[in-house]
């Protein structure tokens, strides 16, 4: 490698000692994403405490305390990913992606003892680490985005229909393995993110629309593959939309209970004590996890639910503004892919809670209880801030990157 090339690589990756002030942009839209992330995390800790502690005279619930620890770990992880230039993560994308695929395969091995991989709600999605449970599907989201963004950074093949095959295969492998667990919720998040990255990279809209149409027409062919309880979930949501209360004490119990608590909050919500009692005695399943939005709207009412939505909108606007201001195609596609994961996940979770979508086990980013989810969400925020801090840098010339690779 020539000296001039090495110098260009160092300057492109680290900003260069002489041009640090020009290349490092402290004031940027990504801070809106950080602010929204922190606010949502605090709201989540409080809502988890309501769901897990029915009486106010017994201190903070252990679940809420653990979520606070997860928040600290997430913030620490965000600080770590801010140190290296985001371009350097491209070199660990494929190894990280393959490691995640290996972990997803490990989850499905029938001979792995339940002390290591214990099914939850029928899904083999978590690895028991002793102090906490690790969900590989969460970190696979980041590995997937880094891999696709690195693949698309200077290519033009994706502007042709056949050029969409490789990105599609990169998505198909984790989606297939996560679906087999079965975890339809996590699997459903990859395709919107892939489409957004392809669009940001310059793929033709007509090609993407054609794929959507074909996938929609082929969707009924997946019906025999679904588990019996998954089929019942889809049937149940159609019954709800028709206005039927069938299954209110069975498959639709969780959905109807969540909607009842959302309605009980009214416009401005109920008191802390009443919210705890209603959550406790209505026996809402997964109140601290999938149904956490019902707890928030019960406590703070329609206005509280609207503020939560506004925080997600602030998160999304800050992230997309960061992508729009980034001159580097890698950074732009990376931010768009991460943004779609969080935004779509939030929309699906809220849709599940209010009865507009079937309950498929999608958590609320930053808010629902879970260490893997909190860690992944804050890593995404850290990567977006990483791009925002360096958004004024012009992309490196293609020849320098190619020679380095």
VEXKOLKE-398560 format. One record per atom (N, C-alpha, C, O, CB): x, y, z. Coordinates in steps of 0.1 Angstrom, whole numbers, plus 5000, padded with zeros to 4 digits. Atoms other than C-alpha are relative to their C-alpha. Glycine has a CB too. Example, Ala and Ser with C-alpha at 12.3 -4.5 7.8 and 13.67 -1.06 7.14 Angstrom:
VEXKOLKE-398560
500949885000
512349555078
500950125000
501950125007
499050005012
499149895000
513749895071
499250115008
499750225009
500450054986
END
This chain:
VEXKOLKE-398560
500949885000
500050005000
500950125000
501850135008
499050005012
499249885001
501450344990
499850095012
498850085019
499750074987
500149914989
502150615016
498850094998
498150125008
501350085001
501149915002
499650845000
498649935002
497749995008
500050064986
501350084997
496950575001
499849985015
498750005019
500149874992
500150024986
497750495037
499550135007
498650135016
501349965006
500449874994
497350865046
498650034997
497950085006
500950114994
501449985003
494050885028
499149915008
498049965012
499849994985
500850094992
492750585046
499950045014
498850045020
500649864999
500049964986
493750715080
499150135001
498350145011
501450035005
500849885000
492251055072
498549964998
497650025005
500450104990
501450035003
489050895058
499449925012
498249935014
499949914988
500650084989
488650655088
500050085013
499050065021
500949885002
499949944987
489750875117
499850155000
499850225010
501249965007
500149855001
489351225104
501350074999
501350194995
499350055012
498749935001
493051295105
500350095011
499350165016
500150074987
499749924989
494851475133
499950154996
499550235004
501349975005
500049865004
495151795113
498650054996
498450174996
500950024988
501449955004
491451805101
498949965009
497849955005
499849954986
501050054991
489751675132
498950105002
497750075002
500649975013
501049904998
487952005138
499150024989
497950044991
500750145003
500949995012
486652025103
499149884998
498049904993
500850034988
500750125003
485551665101
499049965011
498149875009
500949894997
500850054989
483951625135
498950115003
499250225007
500949985013
501149914998
480551785138
499249975012
498449885012
499150004987
500750034987
479251805174
498550034999
497749965004
500650095011
501449965001
476051985165
499449934988
499749964976
499850164998
500750085011
473851745144
498749955005
498449945017
501049894995
501450044997
470351605142
500049875008
499049835014
499349984987
500050134994
471451265156
499850025015
499449925022
501349934998
500249984986
471351415191
498550005004
498149965015
500550145005
501450024998
467551425187
499649865003
498849825011
499250064988
500250144998
467651055184
500549955014
499849875020
500849924989
499550034987
469751025215
499150045011
498849975021
501450065003
500949954990
467451245235
498749925001
498249895011
499650154996
501250085000
464351055224
500249865005
499449805012
499549984985
499750134995
466050725232
500050005015
499549915021
501449954994
499949994986
466850835267
498650025007
498349965017
500950115004
501349984995
463350965273
499149885000
498449855009
499350124992
500750135001
461750645260
500449905010
499649825016
500149954986
499450104990
464050435282
499550035014
499149945021
501550005000
500549964987
462950635313
498649975002
498149925012
500350145003
501450035000
459350605304
499849855002
498949805009
499350054987
500150154999
459850225300
500349955014
499549865019
500949944990
499750044986
461450185334
498850025010
498549945018
501350075005
501149964991
458550365351
498849914997
498149865006
499650144998
501150085004
455950165331
500249865005
499249795009
499750014985
499750144996
457649835339
499849995015
499349895020
501549974997
500250004986
457649925376
498550005004
498149935013
500650125007
501450014998
453849985374
499549864997
498749815005
499350104991
500450135004
453349655357
500449895010
499749795012
500449964986
499550114992
455449455381
499950035015
500149945023
501549994997
500249974985
454749635415
498750055002
498450185001
501250105004
501449954998
451049655423
499850095012
498850165013
499149885001
500149924988
451649815457
501150105001
502350065000
499949915013
499049895000
453450145461
500950005013
501950085013
499350134999
499250004988
454850065496
501049895001
501549865012
499049995012
499050115000
457249795485
501250034992
501949944988
499349874995
498849965007
460049985469
499949984985
498849954980
501149925005
500050015015
461049965432
500149854997
500849775004
501350074994
500050145004
460449635415
501349954995
502150034989
498949974989
498750065005
463349405407
500150014985
501250034980
500249865005
500049995014
462349405371
500450144995
501250154985
498749964994
499749865004
462549785368
501550035003
502150104996
499150105008
498649974996
465949785386
500949934989
501849994985
500349945014
499250075010
467249525361
499950084987
500950094979
499549864998
500149925013
465949745332
500950125001
501450164991
498550044998
499149894998
467850035347
501449964998
502250044992
499850065014
498750055003
470949825346
500249984985
501350014980
500349865008
499950015015
470249735310
500250134993
500950144984
498749934995
499849865005
469950105303
501450055001
502050104992
499050105007
498649964998
473350165318
500949934990
501949994985
500449985015
499250085010
474849885297
499850054986
500850064978
499649855001
500349955013
473150025266
500750134998
501350154987
498550024998
499349875001
474550375272
501549984999
502150054991
499650095012
498650035001
477950235278
500449944986
501449984980
500449905011
499750065014
477750035245
499950114990
500750114980
499049894997
500149895009
476650345227
501350085000
501950124989
498850105003
498849925000
479750535239
501249924994
502149984988
500450035015
499050085006
481950245228
500050014985
501150024979
499949855004
500150005015
480650245192
500250144994
500350154982
498749944996
499749875005
481250615190
501550024997
501950114989
499550115010
498549985001
485050575192
500549984986
501150074980
500749925010
499450025014
485950415158
499150074990
497950084992
500149854997
500849945011
484850575126
499049894995
499449774994
500950054988
501050105004
481650405114
500449924987
499949814985
498650074997
499550075012
483450315081
500749875004
500749774996
500950094992
499350124996
485550065101
499249885003
499649775002
500950045011
500950114996
482549865111
499749914988
499249804989
498750055006
500350085012
482249755075
500949874999
500549774994
500350084987
499150115001
485249525080
499749895010
500249785009
501450055003
500550114990
483549335109
498649964996
498049885003
500150055014
501450035004
480149325091
499849854997
498949795003
499650094989
500250145004
480548985074
500349905011
499549815013
500849974988
499750094988
482248815104
498950005010
498449905015
501350035006
501149984990
479548955127
498749934995
498049875002
499750145003
501250065006
476748845103
500149855000
499149785004
499950054985
499850145000
478148495100
499949945014
499449835017
501349954993
500150044986
478548475138
498550005005
498149915012
500850095009
501449994996
474948575142
499249884994
498349825000
499350134996
500750115006
473748315117
500449875007
499549785009
500549994985
499650124993
475748055136
499249995013
498849885017
501550005003
500850004988
473948155168
498649964998
498049895006
500250135007
501450035004
470548135151
499949854997
498949795001
499650094988
500050145003
471447785139
500149925013
499449825016
501149964991
499950064987
472547695174
498749995008
498549895015
501150075009
501350004993
469147785188
499149894996
498349845003
499450144998
500950105005
467547535166
500549865001
499749764997
499850034985
499550144998
469747235174
499249935010
499149975022
501550015003
500950074991
467446975190
500849945012
500149925023
499349894993
499350064989
470246835212
500550105011
501150055021
501149914995
499549904990
471047165230
499149995012
497850005011
500050144994
500950014988
469747125266
499250135003
499750245000
500949965012
500949894997
466947345279
500750095010
500250215012
498749955005
499349914990
469347485306
500750114992
501050214998
500949925008
499349905008
471047665277
499050084991
499050204990
501149944992
501049945009
468247725252
498649955005
498149845002
500249964985
501350044995
464847725270
499050074992
499050194991
499950045015
501149945007
461747785249
499250095008
498950075020
499149894993
500949914993
459648085258
498950024991
499050064979
500850145003
501349995008
456048095246
500149924987
499649954977
499750144997
499950095011
457047805223
501150044990
501349974980
498750004993
499049965010
459947995206
501449975006
501650015018
499950154997
498650024995
463647895209
500850114995
501550114985
500549864994
499349875004
465048245207
501050055009
501650165006
499050104997
499149944990
467148295238
501049905005
500849785006
499250055012
498950084994
470448165251
500250045014
500450165017
501350014991
499949974986
470748145289
501550025003
502349935002
499449895008
498649974996
474048315300
500250005015
501250045019
500350144994
499950004985
473348275337
499550135006
498450135012
501449985004
500549884994
473048635347
498950074991
498250154997
501250105000
501049945009
470848725317
499849904988
500649814986
500350144995
500350075012
469248575286
500350084988
500050204987
498549955000
499649925012
470648675252
499249954988
499049834986
501549974998
500950035012
468448695221
500850034988
500950154984
498750085001
499249985012
470648655190
499350084989
499950154981
500549874994
500849935011
467848785167
500250155001
500150224991
498549965001
499849854998
468349135182
501350054994
501250144986
499950035015
498749955006
472049175174
500149974985
500950034978
501149955008
500050035014
471449015141
499550114991
499950134980
499249874997
500549885008
469549325130
501250094997
501250144985
499050085009
498849915002
472749535134
500949944990
501450004980
500750035013
499150075009
474949275117
499450004985
500250024976
500349865004
500650005013
472449255088
500150144993
500450144982
498549965002
499949865006
472349635083
501450034996
501650094985
499450105010
498749975003
476049665084
500549924987
501249984979
501049975012
499650085011
476449385059
499450054987
500150064977
499649855002
500649955012
473949515034
500550134996
500850164984
498450005002
499549865003
475149875037
501449994994
501750064985
500050085013
498750025006
478749755031
500049954986
500849984978
500849915009
500150055013
477649555001
499650104990
500050104978
499149885000
500649915010
475749834985
500850134999
500450214990
498650045005
499449874998
478150114993
500450074986
500150194985
501250005008
499749945013
479450174957
499649914988
500049944977
501550025000
500450095011
477749904937
498850074992
498150154998
499649875005
501149955008
475249974909
499149884995
498149904989
500450084988
500850125005
473949614903
498650005005
497749954998
500749885004
501450004994
470949674926
499150094992
497950094995
500150045014
500949935009
469649914900
499349924989
498449964983
500750124994
500650105009
468849614879
499349895008
499749875020
501149934991
500850094992
466349354890
500849885005
500649845017
498849954991
499250124995
468849064891
501050045010
501549965018
500749944988
499149954990
471049284912
499550005014
500250025024
500550134997
500750004987
468549254941
500149865006
499749845018
498650044999
500050134995
469248884945
500949985012
500549925022
500549904988
499050024989
472348904967
499550075013
499550015023
501350064996
500649944987
470749164992
498949915005
498749905017
499650144997
501250084996
467648944992
500549875007
499849835017
499249964988
499450124993
469748635001
500550035014
500449965023
501049934991
499449964987
471548825029
498850015010
499049985022
500750134998
501249994991
468048895043
499349875003
498849845014
499050104995
500850134999
466548555036
500549905010
499749835017
499949944986
499450104991
468948355057
499650035015
499049945021
501550004999
500549984986
468248525091
498550005001
498049955011
500550135005
501550004999
464548575083
499549855001
498649825009
499450074987
500450145000
464248195076
500349945013
499449875019
500649934989
499750064988
466048095107
499250055012
498849975021
501550025003
500849944989
464148335130
498649954999
497949935009
500150154999
501450055002
460848225114
499849865006
498849825011
499650004986
500150134995
461647865123
499949995015
499549895020
501249924994
499950014985
462147945160
498749965007
498849875015
500550135005
500449905010
459248045155
499850145007
499350155018
498749964993
500149874996
459448425159
499650094988
500550164983
501350055007
500449925012
457348595132
500250155002
500550224993
498549974997
499849854997
457648935150
501350054995
501450154988
499750025014
498749965003
461348965147
500349984985
501050074979
501149935008
499850035015
461448805112
499450104991
499950144981
499549864997
500749915008
458949055099
500750144999
500350224990
498650025005
499449875000
461249355106
501150014990
501550124986
500650035014
498849995009
464049265082
499750054986
500450134980
500649864999
500349965013
462249315049
499850154998
500350214989
498749934995
500149865001
461149675055
501350085000
501650174993
499150065011
498649944999
464749765065
500749984987
501450074983
500749945012
499350035013
466149595034
499550094989
500350154981
499849854996
500549915011
463749785011
500450145002
500750214992
498549985000
499649864998
464550115027
501550024996
501850124990
499850045015
498549985004
468350055023
500249994985
500950074979
500849895007
499950005014
467849954987
499650134993
500250184984
499249884994
500549875006
465850264980
501050115003
501250194994
498650035007
499049904998
468450484997
501249984992
501950084989
500449995015
498850035008
471150314977
499750024985
500750024977
500549865002
500349975014
469350394944
499349894992
499249904980
501250044993
500750105007
467350084936
498750064993
498250164998
499649885009
501249955007
464450134912
498749975007
498549855011
500049954985
501350024992
461050174928
499249904993
498549825000
499350145001
500850105007
459349974901
500449855003
499649775003
500050024985
499550134997
461549674909
499549965014
499149855017
501549994999
500450034987
460749694946
498549985001
498049905008
500450125010
501450015001
457049744939
499649864995
498749795000
499350114992
500350135006
457049434917
500349895011
499549795011
500949974988
499750104989
458649234946
498949995010
498549895014
501450035006
501049994990
456049354970
498749934995
498049865002
499650145004
501250065006
453249254946
500149855000
499249785003
499750054986
499850155001
454648904940
500049945014
499449835016
501449974993
500050054987
455248854977
498650005006
498349905013
501050085010
501349994995
451748964985
499149884994
498349825001
499350134997
500850105006
450248724960
500549865005
499749765005
500250004985
499450134995
452548444973
499749975015
500049865020
501449994997
500150024985
451748505010
499149895004
499449825014
499450135005
500850114995
448848265012
500749865000
500249775007
498749994991
499350135001
451247985003
500749975013
501149855016
501050004989
499450014987
452848045038
499149945010
499549905021
500750135004
501050044990
449647955056
500249865006
500249845018
498650014994
499850144994
450347575059
501349995009
501449905017
500149904989
498750014992
453847655074
499850065014
500550025023
501050084992
500249944987
452447855103
499649905010
498949805007
498950114999
500550084989
451947705137
498650025003
498050134999
500950035012
501549984997
448347645149
499750135008
498750195004
499649885008
500349884992
448547925175
500250134991
499550234994
500950005012
499749885009
449948165148
498850024991
498350134988
501349984992
501149995009
447048085125
498850065008
498050145003
499649864994
501149954991
444548145154
500250155002
499250225003
500049935013
499849864998
446248485160
499550084988
498850194990
501550035002
500449935012
445548595124
498550004999
497950104995
500749944987
501550015000
441948465125
499450095010
498450155008
499649865002
500549924989
441448645158
500050154997
499050215000
500849975013
500049865003
442448985145
499050034990
498450144990
501450044995
501149975009
440048955116
498750005007
497850085003
500049894989
501250004992
437348875141
499850135007
498750185009
499949885009
500049884993
438249175161
499650124991
498750204994
501350045006
500349895010
438149405130
498549994996
497950104994
500949994988
501450015004
434649265122
499150045012
497950055010
499749864996
500849964989
433549365157
499649895009
498849915018
498850084996
500450124992
433249015172
500950005012
502150035012
500149874991
499250024987
434248945208
500349865002
500649815013
499250065012
499750144999
434848585200
501549985004
502450054999
499749934987
498650034996
437948455218
500450105011
501650115014
500950014989
499649904990
437848735244
500649945013
501450005020
498850095004
499550074988
438548475271
501049894996
501449815004
498949945008
499250115005
440848265249
501250074992
502050144998
499349904991
498949965008
443148355220
500150165000
501250214998
499949954986
500149855000
442048725221
500050065013
499950195015
498850044992
500149944986
442248765259
501050115001
500750225007
500349895010
499049904998
445548955258
499750134992
499950244998
501449954995
500349895008
444449185230
498850085006
498950205007
499649964986
501149934994
441049265246
500350075013
499850185016
498849905002
499649944987
442549325280
500850124998
500750225005
500849895008
499249895002
445149555266
499150124995
499350234999
501149974989
500949895005
442449755247
499250065011
498950185012
499149954989
500849954988
440349775279
500850095009
500350195013
499549885008
499249914992
443249925298
500450134993
500450234999
501349925004
499849885008
444050165270
498850105001
498950225003
500349974985
501249924999
440450285271
499850055014
499350175016
498849924996
500249964987
440450305309
500950135004
500550205013
500449895010
499149894998
443250565307
499350134997
499750245002
501249994993
500649885004
440950815291
500950104993
501850064986
499350075012
499249905006
442451145280
501350035007
502350045000
499250134999
498849964992
444851215308
500549895009
501549915016
499850135008
499550114992
445250885325
499449995014
498650075018
501450005001
500550024987
444650755360
501250025010
502350035005
499449865002
498949994991
446650785392
501049885000
500749784995
499450025014
499050114999
449750585399
499549885007
499649765002
501350055007
500550114992
448050375425
498949924992
498949804992
499450055013
501050065008
445050305403
500549924988
500049824985
498950104996
499450075012
447150215373
500649875004
500549774997
501150094994
499450134995
449049955394
498949905003
499149785000
500850035012
501050094996
445849805407
499349954987
499049834987
498950075009
500750045013
444149795372
500949904992
500449804987
499650124992
499150095007
447149635357
500149865006
500249765000
501450064998
499950134992
447449375385
498749924998
498849804995
500250045014
501350084999
443749275387
499449974986
498449894986
499150075009
500550035014
443049275349
500949894995
500649834984
500050124991
499150115003
445949025347
500450004985
500249914977
499349865003
499649995014
447349155314
501349934998
502349955004
500250154997
498850075003
449848905300
501150094994
500850174985
499749884991
498849925005
453349045292
499850155001
500150224992
500149964985
500349854999
452349385306
501350075001
501450194996
499350025014
498749934999
456049465312
500849994987
501950054985
500849945011
499250035012
457049345277
499250054988
499250164984
500349854999
500749975012
454949325246
498850115001
498650194992
499449884994
501249924998
451949515261
500350125008
499450185015
498949925007
499649894992
453849795278
499350134996
499150225004
501550024999
500749875004
452150065257
498650015006
498250125008
499850004984
501350004993
448849965273
500250065014
499350135019
499349865001
499849954987
450350045307
500350155000
499850225008
501349935006
499749855001
451650385295
498750084998
498550185004
501050024988
501349935003
448250485281
499049995012
498350095014
499449954987
500850014988
446550365312
500450105010
499650175016
500049865007
499549914990
448750575334
499950154995
499550245003
501549975004
499949865005
449050885312
498950034990
498850154985
501350034994
501149975009
445950855289
500450014986
501649984982
499350125005
499849985014
445650935253
501150104997
501950084988
498750054993
498949905002
447951235257
501449935003
502349964995
499850125010
498750064997
450651015272
500449904989
501649894985
499949925013
499850095012
450250765243
500550094988
501450054981
498849924996
499649915011
450551065219
501450055002
502250064992
499050124999
498649964997
453751185236
501049894997
502049924991
500150055015
499150125003
455250835233
500249994985
501349974980
499449875005
499950005014
454450845196
500950114995
501750094986
498650014993
499249895004
455951185193
501549985002
502450024995
499650135007
498650044997
459151055209
500649914989
501849934985
500249945014
499550095011
459450785183
500150084987
501050064979
499049884998
499949915012
458751045156
501350085001
502050104991
498850094998
498849934998
461551255171
501249924997
502249964991
500150065014
498950095003
463850955170
500249984986
501349994980
499749875008
500050035014
462950885134
500550124992
501350114983
498749954995
499649885007
463251245123
501550035001
502250074992
499150125005
498649984998
466651285139
500949914992
501949954987
500349995015
499250105007
467950965123
499950034985
501050034978
499449865003
500149975015
466551045088
500750134996
501350144985
498650004996
499349885003
467951395090
501549985000
502250044992
499650115010
498550045000
471351245098
500349934987
501449964981
500349915012
499850075013
471051015068
500050104988
500950094979
499049894998
500149915011
470051305046
501250104999
501650144988
498750095001
498849915000
473051515056
501349934998
502350004997
500050085013
498850085002
475551235052
500449994986
499649964977
499849865006
499650005014
477651265021
500649864996
500949844984
501150104998
499550135003
478950905024
498949904998
498049895006
501049955012
501150105002
476750635008
499949895010
498849845014
500249944986
500050104990
477850385034
499250055013
498349985018
501449965004
500649954988
476750605063
498550034998
497750005007
500650135004
501449975003
473550705046
499149885000
498149875006
499850074986
500850125000
472350355039
500049935013
499049875017
500649904989
500050064987
473450235073
499050065009
498249995016
501450025006
501049934991
471350495091
498649974996
497749955005
500250155000
501450035004
468250435070
499649865004
498549845008
500050014984
500350134996
468450065076
499749985015
498749925019
501149904997
500250014986
468750105114
498750075004
497950025012
501250075008
501249924997
465950365114
498749924998
497849925006
500050134992
501250085004
463450135097
499849895010
498649865013
500149944986
500250114990
464049855123
499350065012
498350005016
501449955004
500649944988
463150085152
498650054997
497750035005
500950115006
501349945003
460250275135
499049894997
497949905002
500250094988
501050105003
458549965121
499749925012
498549885014
500549914989
500350084987
458949775154
499150075009
498250015015
501449975007
500949924991
457350055173
498650014995
497649995002
500550155001
501349995006
454450085148
499349865002
498149865006
500150034985
500650134998
453849705150
499549985014
498449935017
500949894995
500350024986
453949695188
498750085004
497850035010
501150045008
501249924997
451449985191
498749944993
497749944999
500250154996
501150065007
449249825164
499549885007
498249855007
500449974986
500550114992
449149505184
499250035012
498249975015
501349915004
500649974987
448249675216
498650064998
497750035006
500950115007
501449945002
445249865202
499149924991
498049964988
500250144993
500950095007
443949575182
500050014985
499049964979
498750015005
499949985014
444949675147
500849894993
500749874981
500550144996
499150105005
447549405142
500049875008
499749885021
501450054998
499950124992
447849035153
501150015010
502250075007
500049884991
498950014990
449948975184
501049904995
500849784996
499449975014
499050095005
453148835170
501350025008
502449985003
500350044985
498850004991
455548905199
501150104997
502250074997
500649875000
499049895003
457149235189
500050105012
499050155016
499650084987
499849914989
458549445217
500050154996
500250184984
501249965008
499949855003
458649825220
501450045003
501950045014
499050085009
498649964998
462149955214
500250105011
499450205012
500550064987
499649924988
463750115245
499049995012
499450035023
500150154995
501049994989
460550075265
499749865006
499749855018
498750054994
500350134995
459749705268
501249945007
502449975005
499649904988
499050064992
461649495293
500949904991
500349834983
499449925012
499150105007
464749305279
501350064998
501550174993
499449974987
498649955001
468449335280
500550004986
501250094981
500949915008
499650005014
469049225244
499450114992
500150174984
499749864994
500749905007
466549465231
500550145003
500850224994
498550005002
499549874996
467849755251
501450024995
501750134990
500050015016
498649995006
471449685241
500050034986
500750124981
500849875003
500149995014
470549655205
499550144996
500150214987
499249904993
500649875003
468449975205
501050115002
501150204994
498850025008
499049904997
471250175221
501249994990
501850094987
500450005014
499050015010
473850035197
499650064987
500450134981
500449854998
500549945012
471750145168
500050155002
500550224993
498549964997
499949854997
471450495184
501550054999
501750154994
499450035013
498649975000
475250495189
500550014986
501350104982
500849915008
499650005014
475850405152
499550124993
500250184985
499649874993
500549885006
473550685141
500750125004
501050214996
498450015003
499249894995
475250935163
501450004994
501950114991
500050005015
498750015006
478550815150
500050064986
501050134982
500549854999
500149945014
477450895114
499850155001
500350234994
498949934992
500349864999
476051225126
501250095004
501450204999
498950025010
498949924995
479251335143
501050024988
501950114989
500749925011
499049995011
481151275110
499350034987
499849994976
500849874999
500949995011
478351375086
500650104989
500250094977
498750055004
499549905010
480351655069
501249954992
501650024982
500550135007
498950055008
483051435056
499649954986
498549894985
500749885008
500350055013
483151365019
500449855000
501349815007
500850084989
499650145000
483250995010
501349984994
501850064986
499049924991
498750035004
486550835004
499949964985
498949904981
500649895008
500050045013
487450774968
499949854999
500549785007
501350054992
500350155001
486450424956
501349924999
501449825005
499149974988
498750075002
489950324946
500749975013
501349875015
500950074991
499350024987
491350374981
499349895008
500049815014
500050135008
500750104993
488650164997
500249864994
500549775001
498550035001
499950125007
488949894971
501449945002
501549825004
499750014985
498650054999
492749874974
500249955015
500949855017
501050104996
499950044986
492449855012
499349875003
499849785010
499450115009
500750124998
489849585010
500749884993
500249774994
498550014995
END
